[in-house]
Amino acid sequence: MAVVVLLTAIGGGAWWGLRGNGGAATSLLGPALTLTWKGKFAGAVTLPATVNWCPGSRVAIVEGLSNDTGFVLVVHAADSLAKGTLSILPHEFVANGPRPAASAAMRWPADSVTLAGYRGQNGLLELVPGDRLLSGTFTARMQPPMSLDTISVTGAFRNLKIESRAVGCP
């Protein structure tokens, strides 16, 4: 019985730390991306995050992923990851359009049977590169394919280590 009480207390403490002020969740997770969204659906999450810089295509992929919940920002840089404000646009405009710009996509379990998927329609991304680190804040209006429903997403990531991996590069 004492073991059950101890495990319950440890689990409750971990849950409390993760749902707390965001700072606690970030320190427990390591590099993280935090998101808040509202509209037809509303929610908030902190996800473990990575950034993959693809020097050949000059694309950075900032990705937060945990189970079925994920968010990705694809940054199409002019030459390198530079400090500044970029427009978030639909992927079809960014892929062959003027640089720098970004696109975004998000998914999460809306309920026990539905996986909600949204893509960025417009917004702003403020990039702050550091010494082999990348930070940023963003706001985006996102929409599911073939629907007029929208959500407003705000988020941030801090001090993600910039890695260059060929896997995942366009």
CORKALIN-V227196 format. One record per pair of residues at least 4 apart in sequence whose C-alpha atoms are under 7 Angstrom apart, sorted by the first residue. I is the first residue (numbers start at 1). J is the second residue. Records with the same first field share a line. If there is no record, write none. Layout:
I = J / J
This chain:
1 = 5
2 = 6
3 = 7
4 = 8
5 = 9
6 = 10
7 = 11
8 = 12
9 = 13
10 = 14
11 = 15
12 = 16
13 = 17
14 = 18
15 = 19
16 = 20
17 = 24 / 25
18 = 24 / 25
19 = 25
20 = 24
22 = 26
23 = 27
24 = 28
25 = 29
26 = 30 / 31 / 32
29 = 48
30 = 48
31 = 48 / 49 / 160
32 = 46 / 47 / 48 / 49 / 157
33 = 46 / 47 / 48 / 49 / 64 / 156 / 157
34 = 45 / 46 / 47 / 155 / 156 / 157
35 = 44 / 45 / 46 / 153 / 154 / 155 / 156
36 = 43 / 44 / 45 / 153 / 154 / 155
37 = 42 / 43 / 44 / 151 / 152 / 153 / 154
38 = 42 / 43 / 151 / 152 / 153
39 = 150 / 151 / 152
40 = 149 / 150 / 151
41 = 151
47 = 64 / 65 / 66
48 = 64 / 65 / 66
49 = 63 / 64 / 65
50 = 62 / 63 / 64 / 160
51 = 60 / 61 / 62 / 63 / 160 / 161 / 162 / 163
52 = 60 / 61 / 62 / 162 / 163 / 164 / 165
53 = 59 / 60 / 61 / 162 / 163 / 164
54 = 58 / 59 / 60 / 164 / 169
55 = 59
57 = 170
58 = 76 / 77 / 79 / 80
59 = 74 / 75 / 76 / 77
60 = 74 / 75 / 76
61 = 72 / 73 / 74 / 75
62 = 72 / 73 / 74
63 = 71 / 72 / 73
64 = 70 / 71 / 72
65 = 69 / 70 / 71
66 = 70
68 = 108 / 109
69 = 107 / 108 / 109
70 = 106 / 107 / 108
71 = 105 / 106 / 107
72 = 104 / 105 / 106
73 = 102 / 103 / 104 / 105
74 = 102 / 103 / 104
75 = 101 / 102 / 103
76 = 99 / 100 / 101 / 102
77 = 81 / 99 / 100 / 101
78 = 99 / 100
81 = 129
82 = 129
83 = 127 / 128 / 129
84 = 126 / 127 / 128
85 = 124 / 125 / 126 / 127
86 = 100 / 101 / 102 / 124 / 125 / 126
87 = 101 / 102 / 123 / 124 / 125
88 = 101 / 102 / 103 / 104 / 120 / 122 / 123 / 124 / 125 / 140
89 = 93 / 94 / 102 / 103 / 120 / 121 / 122 / 123
90 = 94 / 103 / 120 / 121
91 = 95 / 103
93 = 97
94 = 101 / 102 / 103
103 = 120
104 = 119 / 120
105 = 118 / 119 / 120
106 = 117 / 118 / 119
107 = 115 / 116 / 117 / 118
108 = 115 / 116 / 117
109 = 114 / 115 / 116
110 = 114 / 115 / 116
117 = 144
118 = 142 / 143 / 144 / 145
119 = 142 / 143 / 144
120 = 140 / 141 / 142 / 143
121 = 141 / 142 / 143
122 = 140 / 141
123 = 139 / 140 / 141
124 = 138 / 139 / 140
125 = 136 / 137 / 138 / 139
126 = 136 / 137 / 138
127 = 135 / 136 / 137
128 = 134 / 135 / 136
129 = 133 / 134 / 135
130 = 134
132 = 161 / 162
133 = 159 / 160 / 161 / 162
134 = 158 / 159 / 160 / 161 / 162
135 = 157 / 158 / 159 / 160
136 = 156 / 157 / 158
137 = 155 / 156 / 157
138 = 154 / 155 / 156
139 = 153 / 154 / 155
140 = 152 / 153 / 154
141 = 150 / 151 / 152 / 153
142 = 150 / 151 / 152
143 = 147 / 148 / 149 / 150 / 151
144 = 149
